[in-house]
């Protein structure tokens, strides 16, 4: 068994060595490409006026505009005054067709057209908070009967929810009947007593029944004010309830919210009243129309996103709370915009660059200023012209080679300046 394992390991190592050798051979198969790549770099002819800079004698790529020490070796930086290339000047790279094929290099044209502001994000279904009602008793008492037993049950408008016995409710009924049956009825007092019963949650129909019976109802029924779902239940039959206690929550699910997150740079694209499309993957539902109803006033400090509420019709009550939704928000278009594929942009800490193809084999890095980013395209505010070709695959290899050549060029310029000074 150990011998078999030993031979398997040997075979795998052999395959790995052969694969690595093949890749190295494929990449460096054309030695003329290497010679071309390492040839004397060409730089843009743009120059600026003479000004002193401070360079490390050992590390030529350490260039500062003030005195100090090299952060690499600690040597004192030497002052040099000379003409230097502009900040966006980069060494030109030449690659043959074979080398371009070896690195799978691809390009795309710079386009000018309308760039649509498009946000694709995830959302989660929640109840419309404008259609949620917390039920409290207006007078302390005991739940004598409960018609709804668990959260999640659907109720219809006018359906019995519970019955309660409350001495305070009985006393309010007796007070009303005392005025109502009085031979010298005081109309103002009667109106106050009537309003008090309504405020205590007793409906007009029950008040009419009290007037008809001529007596108070000890155990009063309470009914659902609208169609909905019992989203929470905090009581049971026999419970003692007080006004401070939330007994249950009713939610109207005929219209729901989809809560979506929008990134910080997309905030200007979102406005209340704008329409969006919503998909519910769990139900196989696509392209439901929704409208932005509410935008939160502040960003989440952790995710740096803004929450947006979209109103979505749910008349058939098939969309459930906490379902995941795919959301597409359309923020309008930006006309006459110059844009390129997002994959063409090389983003660094200090700047954004692209690799521009000039002719068949020449490539030049350029610094660009980017605008909005949407649907895999990036707006270019400065640095490119319509019709130019940018590298979308393999650009990082070219940019690295260009940076190396630029460092060599700076070192050569420093040596030339030093010899001239001597």
C-alpha positions as CSV (number, residue, x, y, z in Angstrom):
1,X,0.0,0.0,0.0
2,X,2.9,2.4,0.9
3,X,4.6,1.6,-2.4
4,X,1.5,2.5,-4.4
5,X,1.2,5.8,-2.5
6,X,4.9,6.5,-3.2
7,X,4.5,6.1,-6.9
8,X,1.3,8.2,-7.0
9,X,3.3,11.1,-5.4
10,X,6.2,10.7,-7.8
11,X,3.8,10.8,-10.8
12,X,2.0,14.0,-9.5
13,X,5.3,15.7,-9.0
14,X,6.4,14.8,-12.5
15,X,3.2,16.2,-14.0
16,X,3.6,19.4,-12.0
17,X,7.2,19.9,-13.2
18,X,6.2,19.3,-16.9
19,X,3.3,21.7,-16.7
20,X,5.4,24.5,-15.2
21,X,8.1,23.9,-17.9
22,X,5.5,24.2,-20.7
23,X,4.1,27.4,-19.3
24,X,7.5,29.0,-19.0
25,X,8.4,27.9,-22.5
26,X,5.2,29.3,-24.0
27,X,5.6,32.6,-22.3
28,X,9.3,33.1,-23.3
29,X,9.2,31.2,-26.6
30,X,10.0,34.3,-28.6
31,X,13.4,35.6,-27.4
32,X,13.1,38.6,-29.7
33,X,10.0,39.6,-27.6
34,X,12.2,39.6,-24.5
35,X,14.8,41.7,-26.2
36,X,12.1,44.1,-27.4
37,X,10.5,44.3,-24.0
38,X,13.8,45.1,-22.3
39,X,14.9,47.6,-25.0
40,X,15.7,51.2,-24.3
41,X,12.4,52.8,-23.0
42,X,10.7,55.6,-24.9
43,X,9.2,58.4,-22.9
44,X,6.7,61.1,-23.8
45,X,8.4,64.3,-24.8
46,X,6.4,66.4,-22.3
47,X,8.6,68.1,-19.8
48,X,8.1,70.6,-17.1
49,X,10.4,73.4,-15.8
50,X,13.5,72.6,-13.7
51,X,12.9,72.0,-10.0
52,X,14.9,70.3,-7.3
53,X,14.1,66.8,-6.3
54,X,15.6,64.5,-3.7
55,X,16.7,61.0,-4.7
56,X,18.2,58.0,-2.8
57,X,21.7,57.1,-4.2
58,X,21.0,53.4,-3.7
59,X,17.3,53.3,-4.6
60,X,16.6,55.5,-7.6
61,X,12.8,54.9,-7.5
62,X,12.7,56.8,-4.1
63,X,12.1,60.4,-5.3
64,X,10.7,63.1,-3.0
65,X,10.2,66.8,-3.2
66,X,11.8,67.5,0.2
67,X,14.9,66.6,2.1
68,X,14.9,63.4,4.3
69,X,16.1,59.9,4.5
70,X,15.4,56.9,2.3
71,X,12.7,54.8,3.8
72,X,14.4,51.6,2.5
73,X,18.0,52.0,3.4
74,X,18.1,55.1,5.6
75,X,20.6,57.0,3.5
76,X,20.3,60.7,3.1
77,X,18.4,61.8,0.0
78,X,20.5,63.8,-2.5
79,X,19.2,67.0,-4.2
80,X,19.1,66.9,-8.0
81,X,17.9,69.7,-10.3
82,X,16.8,68.6,-13.8
83,X,13.9,68.4,-16.2
84,X,11.7,65.4,-15.6
85,X,8.8,63.9,-17.3
86,X,5.2,64.8,-16.5
87,X,3.4,62.7,-13.8
88,X,1.5,60.8,-16.3
89,X,4.5,60.1,-18.6
90,X,5.1,56.3,-18.8
91,X,7.6,54.1,-20.6
92,X,6.4,52.8,-23.9
93,X,6.2,49.0,-24.3
94,X,6.5,47.1,-27.5
95,X,5.0,43.5,-27.8
96,X,5.0,41.3,-30.9
97,X,1.9,39.5,-32.0
98,X,3.2,36.2,-30.6
99,X,3.8,37.7,-27.2
100,X,0.3,39.3,-27.2
101,X,-1.2,35.9,-28.0
102,X,0.8,34.2,-25.2
103,X,-0.5,36.6,-22.6
104,X,-4.1,36.4,-24.0
105,X,-4.1,40.2,-24.6
106,X,-7.5,41.7,-25.6
107,X,-8.6,45.3,-26.4
108,X,-11.8,47.3,-26.5
109,X,-12.6,50.6,-28.2
110,X,-13.4,53.8,-26.2
111,X,-17.0,54.6,-26.9
112,X,-19.2,57.7,-26.6
113,X,-22.9,57.1,-26.0
114,X,-25.5,57.4,-23.3
115,X,-24.4,55.7,-20.1
116,X,-27.4,54.4,-18.1
117,X,-27.3,54.7,-14.3
118,X,-28.2,51.2,-13.3
119,X,-28.2,49.7,-9.8
120,X,-28.4,46.0,-9.3
121,X,-28.6,44.9,-5.7
122,X,-30.3,42.5,-3.2
123,X,-33.3,43.2,-1.0
124,X,-35.3,41.6,1.7
125,X,-39.1,41.5,2.0
126,X,-40.6,43.2,5.1
127,X,-44.0,44.4,6.1
128,X,-45.1,47.9,5.1
129,X,-44.6,49.7,8.4
130,X,-47.5,52.1,7.4
131,X,-49.8,49.1,7.5
132,X,-48.7,47.5,10.8
133,X,-50.9,47.9,14.0
134,X,-50.0,47.0,17.6
135,X,-53.0,46.1,19.6
136,X,-53.2,47.2,23.2
137,X,-56.1,47.1,25.6
138,X,-57.4,50.5,26.7
139,X,-58.3,49.2,30.1
140,X,-56.8,46.5,32.3
141,X,-58.6,43.2,32.5
142,X,-58.6,39.5,31.8
143,X,-58.7,37.7,28.4
144,X,-61.7,35.4,28.7
145,X,-61.7,34.0,25.1
146,X,-59.1,34.0,22.4
147,X,-60.1,33.4,18.8
148,X,-56.6,33.7,17.3
149,X,-54.1,31.3,18.9
150,X,-50.7,31.7,17.1
151,X,-48.7,34.2,15.1
152,X,-48.9,33.8,11.4
153,X,-52.7,33.3,11.2
154,X,-54.6,35.3,8.6
155,X,-57.6,37.3,9.8
156,X,-60.3,39.2,7.9
157,X,-61.7,42.6,8.7
158,X,-64.4,42.2,11.4
159,X,-63.2,38.8,12.5
160,X,-63.3,38.2,16.3
161,X,-59.9,38.4,17.9
162,X,-60.5,38.1,21.7
163,X,-63.0,38.8,24.5
164,X,-62.0,40.7,27.6
165,X,-63.5,41.3,31.0
166,X,-62.6,44.7,32.4
167,X,-64.2,46.4,35.4
168,X,-63.2,49.7,34.0
169,X,-65.0,49.0,30.7
170,X,-68.1,47.9,32.6
171,X,-68.1,51.1,34.6
172,X,-67.8,53.2,31.5
173,X,-70.8,51.5,30.0
174,X,-72.8,52.0,33.2
175,X,-72.0,55.7,33.2
176,X,-73.1,56.1,29.6
177,X,-76.4,54.2,30.2
178,X,-77.0,56.4,33.3
179,X,-77.0,59.5,31.1
180,X,-78.7,57.8,28.2
181,X,-81.7,56.6,30.3
182,X,-81.9,59.9,32.3
183,X,-85.2,61.7,32.0
184,X,-83.3,65.0,32.0
185,X,-80.7,64.0,29.4
186,X,-77.7,66.3,29.2
187,X,-76.7,66.2,25.6
188,X,-73.1,67.4,26.2
189,X,-72.5,64.8,28.9
190,X,-74.0,62.1,26.7
191,X,-71.6,63.0,23.8
192,X,-68.6,62.9,26.2
193,X,-69.7,59.5,27.6
194,X,-70.2,58.2,24.0
195,X,-66.7,59.5,22.9
196,X,-65.2,57.8,26.0
197,X,-66.6,54.4,24.9
198,X,-65.2,54.9,21.4
199,X,-61.8,55.8,22.8
200,X,-61.8,52.7,25.0
201,X,-62.1,50.6,21.8
202,X,-65.8,49.8,21.9
203,X,-67.3,50.0,18.4
204,X,-70.4,51.9,17.4
205,X,-72.2,48.6,16.7
206,X,-71.6,47.4,20.3
207,X,-72.7,50.8,21.7
208,X,-76.0,50.4,19.8
209,X,-76.4,47.0,21.2
210,X,-75.8,48.3,24.8
211,X,-78.5,51.0,24.2
212,X,-80.9,48.3,22.9
213,X,-80.2,45.9,25.8
214,X,-80.4,48.8,28.4
215,X,-77.5,47.1,30.3
216,X,-73.7,46.9,30.1
217,X,-71.9,43.9,28.5
218,X,-69.5,42.3,31.0
219,X,-67.3,40.4,28.5
220,X,-66.7,42.6,25.5
221,X,-65.6,41.3,22.1
222,X,-62.9,43.0,20.0
223,X,-62.6,42.5,16.2
224,X,-59.9,42.8,13.5
225,X,-59.9,46.4,12.0
226,X,-58.5,45.2,8.6
227,X,-57.5,42.1,6.6
228,X,-54.0,41.0,7.6
229,X,-51.7,38.6,9.3
230,X,-51.1,38.2,13.1
231,X,-47.3,38.9,13.0
232,X,-46.8,38.6,16.7
233,X,-48.8,37.2,19.7
234,X,-48.1,38.1,23.3
235,X,-51.1,36.8,25.2
236,X,-53.1,33.7,25.8
237,X,-56.5,32.8,27.1
238,X,-56.7,33.8,30.8
239,X,-53.9,36.4,30.6
240,X,-54.1,39.5,32.7
241,X,-53.4,42.5,30.4
242,X,-52.7,46.1,31.0
243,X,-52.5,49.1,28.6
244,X,-48.7,49.1,28.6
245,X,-48.6,45.5,27.2
246,X,-48.6,44.8,23.5
247,X,-51.1,42.0,23.1
248,X,-50.6,41.3,19.4
249,X,-49.5,42.9,16.1
250,X,-51.6,42.9,12.9
251,X,-49.8,43.5,9.5
252,X,-51.6,44.2,6.2
253,X,-49.6,42.0,3.8
254,X,-51.5,43.1,0.7
255,X,-48.6,45.6,0.1
256,X,-45.0,44.9,1.3
257,X,-41.7,46.6,1.4
258,X,-38.5,45.4,-0.2
259,X,-35.6,46.8,1.8
260,X,-32.5,47.2,-0.5
261,X,-29.0,48.5,0.1
262,X,-27.5,51.1,-2.3
263,X,-23.7,51.9,-2.3
264,X,-22.5,55.3,-1.3
265,X,-21.4,56.4,-4.8
266,X,-24.9,55.5,-6.2
267,X,-26.9,57.6,-3.8
268,X,-27.4,60.4,-6.3
269,X,-29.1,58.0,-8.6
270,X,-31.9,57.2,-6.2
271,X,-35.1,59.3,-5.8
272,X,-38.4,58.8,-4.1
273,X,-41.1,57.8,-6.6
274,X,-38.7,56.2,-9.1
275,X,-39.7,52.8,-10.4
276,X,-37.7,49.7,-10.1
277,X,-37.9,46.0,-11.1
278,X,-38.0,43.2,-8.5
279,X,-37.5,39.5,-8.9
280,X,-38.4,36.9,-6.2
281,X,-36.2,33.9,-7.0
282,X,-37.9,31.6,-4.5
283,X,-41.2,32.0,-6.2
284,X,-39.9,32.2,-9.8
285,X,-41.4,35.6,-10.1
286,X,-39.6,38.2,-12.3
287,X,-39.9,41.8,-13.3
288,X,-42.4,43.0,-10.7
289,X,-42.9,46.7,-10.7
290,X,-42.0,48.5,-7.4
291,X,-41.7,52.1,-6.5
292,X,-39.1,53.7,-4.1
293,X,-41.2,54.9,-1.2
294,X,-38.7,55.8,1.5
295,X,-35.0,56.6,1.6
296,X,-33.2,56.4,5.0
297,X,-31.5,59.6,6.0
298,X,-28.1,58.1,7.0
299,X,-25.6,55.5,5.8
300,X,-24.8,52.3,7.6
301,X,-21.3,53.1,9.2
302,X,-20.1,49.5,8.7
303,X,-21.2,48.6,5.1
304,X,-21.2,52.2,3.8
305,X,-24.6,51.6,2.2
306,X,-27.9,53.4,2.2
307,X,-31.2,51.6,2.9
308,X,-34.1,52.1,0.5
309,X,-37.7,50.9,0.8
310,X,-39.5,49.9,-2.3
311,X,-43.3,49.5,-2.2
312,X,-44.5,46.2,-3.9
313,X,-48.0,45.1,-4.5
314,X,-48.9,41.7,-2.9
315,X,-52.6,41.4,-3.4
316,X,-52.4,37.6,-3.6
317,X,-50.4,37.4,-0.4
318,X,-47.8,35.0,-1.9
319,X,-44.8,37.1,-1.1
320,X,-43.7,36.4,2.5
321,X,-41.7,38.4,4.9
322,X,-37.8,37.9,4.8
323,X,-37.8,36.5,1.3
324,X,-34.8,37.5,-0.8
325,X,-35.4,39.8,-3.8
326,X,-33.2,40.8,-6.7
327,X,-33.6,44.6,-7.2
328,X,-32.9,46.7,-10.3
329,X,-33.1,50.5,-9.9
330,X,-32.9,52.7,-13.0
331,X,-31.5,56.1,-12.3
332,X,-31.7,57.7,-15.7
333,X,-29.0,58.2,-18.4
334,X,-25.9,60.4,-18.8
335,X,-25.8,61.4,-22.4
336,X,-22.7,61.8,-24.6
337,X,-20.4,60.0,-22.0
338,X,-17.1,58.6,-22.9
339,X,-16.7,55.1,-21.4
340,X,-14.7,51.9,-21.4
341,X,-15.0,48.4,-19.9
342,X,-14.5,48.4,-16.1
343,X,-11.9,45.7,-16.5
344,X,-9.6,48.0,-18.4
345,X,-9.0,50.3,-15.5
346,X,-6.0,49.7,-13.3
347,X,-6.8,51.2,-9.9
348,X,-4.0,52.2,-7.5
349,X,-3.9,54.2,-4.3
350,X,-3.1,57.5,-6.0
351,X,-4.4,57.2,-9.5
352,X,-6.3,55.3,-12.2
353,X,-4.5,54.1,-15.3
354,X,-5.3,52.3,-18.6
355,X,-3.1,50.8,-21.2
356,X,-3.7,52.3,-24.6
357,X,-2.7,50.4,-27.8
358,X,-1.1,52.5,-30.5
359,X,-0.5,50.7,-33.7
360,X,-0.1,46.9,-33.8
361,X,2.6,46.4,-31.2
362,X,3.0,49.6,-29.2
363,X,1.3,50.1,-25.8
364,X,1.4,53.3,-23.6
365,X,0.0,53.6,-20.1
366,X,-2.2,56.7,-19.5
367,X,-3.6,58.2,-16.3
368,X,-7.3,58.8,-16.5
369,X,-10.0,60.4,-14.3
370,X,-13.1,58.2,-13.9
371,X,-16.7,59.1,-13.3
372,X,-19.7,56.9,-12.8
373,X,-19.4,53.1,-13.0
374,X,-22.4,51.1,-14.1
375,X,-23.2,47.8,-15.9
376,X,-19.6,46.9,-16.2
377,X,-18.7,50.2,-17.9
378,X,-16.7,53.2,-16.4
379,X,-17.1,56.8,-17.5
380,X,-13.8,58.5,-18.4
381,X,-13.9,62.3,-17.6
382,X,-10.3,63.0,-18.7
383,X,-7.4,61.1,-20.4
384,X,-9.0,59.2,-23.4
385,X,-10.6,60.1,-26.7
386,X,-13.3,58.3,-28.5
387,X,-12.0,55.5,-30.8
388,X,-8.8,54.8,-28.9
389,X,-8.2,51.2,-28.0
390,X,-7.6,50.1,-24.4
391,X,-6.3,46.8,-23.1
392,X,-8.9,44.8,-21.1
393,X,-7.0,41.6,-20.5
394,X,-3.2,41.4,-19.8
395,X,-2.9,45.1,-18.9
396,X,-1.4,44.4,-15.5
397,X,1.6,42.7,-17.1
398,X,2.2,45.6,-19.4
399,X,1.8,48.2,-16.6
400,X,4.3,46.3,-14.4
401,X,6.9,46.3,-17.3
402,X,6.2,50.0,-17.9
403,X,6.8,50.8,-14.3
404,X,10.2,48.9,-14.3
405,X,11.3,50.8,-17.5
406,X,10.3,54.1,-16.0
407,X,12.4,53.4,-12.9
408,X,15.4,52.4,-15.1
409,X,14.9,55.7,-17.1
410,X,14.8,57.8,-14.0
411,X,18.0,56.1,-12.8
412,X,19.7,56.7,-16.2
413,X,18.6,60.4,-16.1
414,X,20.1,60.7,-12.6
415,X,23.4,59.2,-13.7
416,X,23.5,61.6,-16.7
417,X,22.8,64.6,-14.5
418,X,25.4,63.4,-12.0
419,X,28.1,63.1,-14.7
420,X,27.2,66.6,-16.0
421,X,27.6,68.1,-12.6
422,X,31.0,66.5,-12.2
